[in-house]
Amino acid sequence: VFLGLLVTALSSWPCDAQGTDWNRQVTGILIDDTATSGEYDVRARFEILASGADSSTPGDVSTEVEVRVNGATVGGGVVPVGVTGTTPSSCAPAACGGSCGGGSFDGASGVMGCRPEGAVCECASPALEFALPMVPLQPEDEIMVLLRPAPGALPDSDPSDDIRILAFGSWNRTLESFDVEPDPAGPGSIIRANLRVQLFEQNSLPLPMDTRVTFEQNGSVVGDEIMVILMPAPGAQPFCAPASCGAGVCGQADVNGVGNDMFCDPVECDCRLLGLSVEIPTPAPVPPGDEIVVILRPAPGALPELPGFGDDELPRPPPVPALPAAGLLVAGGLIVLAVIWRLGRS
């Protein structure tokens, strides 16, 4: 009821904020796994930018959000936004910061803020989000988010950034191997997981691929680490093209705040982030015969791991030979253990 009253109130506000230009733009498409197989929560994130003349006149910049899958509309709604006044002129590149307006944003009072965007200082709303639960999705589905002014709201000055597309299932996490070796700096061992992340199709937005790596020893968790990974949006590098696929750079991903080049695989022609590893020390040497399990999962809020990839469940290694009564069996400098590789989806 409150939402209906708010939309009604906003629609009665003046439709002209005295020359201020408003730009709605999609900033992210997030997908959350659910307890139901094949269904996912889709969250469309967006913001509203103000530019041009300052205005003290209230204005309605409510936004209609539409979500499509493979061209068919699967849901949508209106996010109510009403501004009480804006001062885009206060956003100066030399000292970009502070507030530049205020109002009601999806039912909550808030302020618009000056923030740097390259050499420009923008006047931006708080982050806004529209959530659509339980959307049936399969790998290779195309998810599209469209923004438009709600009925009676102020127009949009730049429709070019009102549409974003995400190819669902165009990513994959792979646990390639893991090692156990003596800890050179301590009394125990080092357990190291080696993984890669792949993109099979170019997407219109960076992809949150944060990955949680859990280490278990004989059924008990001995380590739990999150690797923050943001895969690239289209940039200066060409994406891997099947007609001319080489081993060149195809993008740059952000891993725990550090930029890492991604490379085309000349065989599968996907864009890969390689050389990723997570390691934990153990307080004592890992004894022979212990079972070590390494589990890869999407971190909370990251894109889910999808079925359909052959390397999601990695095979159990060959049986470990009988160990001598004393000491560890060492081959190639690595301790030979009974191990399991597993990739988790939850």
C-alpha positions, 0 to 999 in steps of 0.5 A: 500500500505504501508503494502505491501511495508513493508512486501516486504522490510522485506522479503528481510532482512537476514533470520538468525540473527546470533544465536538469538532464536525467540519465538512467543507466544499468550498472550490473546484472547479478544472479543468485542461486536458489534452492530450486534447481534451474531457477535463479534470482535476477537482480538488476542494479542501476543508478540515475545521473543528473547533469545540466542546470541546477534545480530546486524543483521536485521531480519524478525520475521513477524508473520502469525495469523490464527483464527479458530472457531470450527476448521474452519478458519474464518480469518487471516493475517500477522503482519509485524515485523522487528528487527534491532538488539537484545541484550538478554544478557543485560536482567539480572535477578538481574537488569531486565529492559531497552531496549534489541533491536529495530525495526519496529512492525506492522508498528510502530518503537519501542524497545524490553524491558527486563521484569521479568517473575518469576525468568527469565528476558525476552527480549520481543517485544511491545504488538502486536495485530491482529483484526478480525472484525464481527465474528459470534459466539454462546455460546460453540463455540471454538475459536482458535488462531494460530501463525506461522512464515510468509513466509520468516521470521525467524523460531519459537524456541518454537511452544508450546505457539503458539496456544491458545483456548478460549471456547466462552460463558463459563462465566456468570455475575449474579446480585444476589441481592441488599440492601438499608440501612441507612449509618452508616457514613453519613446522607444518605443511602447505596445502595449495589449490590451483584453479582457473576461471573461463569466459566462453562469451563476451558479456556487456558488463563485468562479471562477479566471479568471487570464489570460495575455496574450502580445505578439509582434512579428514572431514574437518574444515582446516581453511576457508578463503575467498578470492575476489575476482571481477571478470572484464567487460569489453575493453581494448583487447579483442575477445577470442574469435573462433576464426582467428583464435590465438594465445593473445591477451583477451582482457584483464580481470581484477583479482583481490584488487590486482589486475591480471591479464586473461589469455585466449586458449588456442584449442578451446578458444575461450578467455582464461584467467590462469595461474590462480592459487590459494594456499593455507598452512597447517600447524603440523605436517599432514600425515600419510593416509589423511584425506584432503578435500578441496571444494570450490564454491561461488562466494556469496553474491557471485555468479553461481556455478552451473551444471553441464561442464565435464570438469565440475566433478574431477575424478578421484586420483589413483589409489595411494601405494602402501606407505612405509612405517616411518616417514612420508612417501615423497614423489617429486618433492610432493607428499603423496596423500589420499585426496579428493577433488570436488567442485561445489555449487552451494 
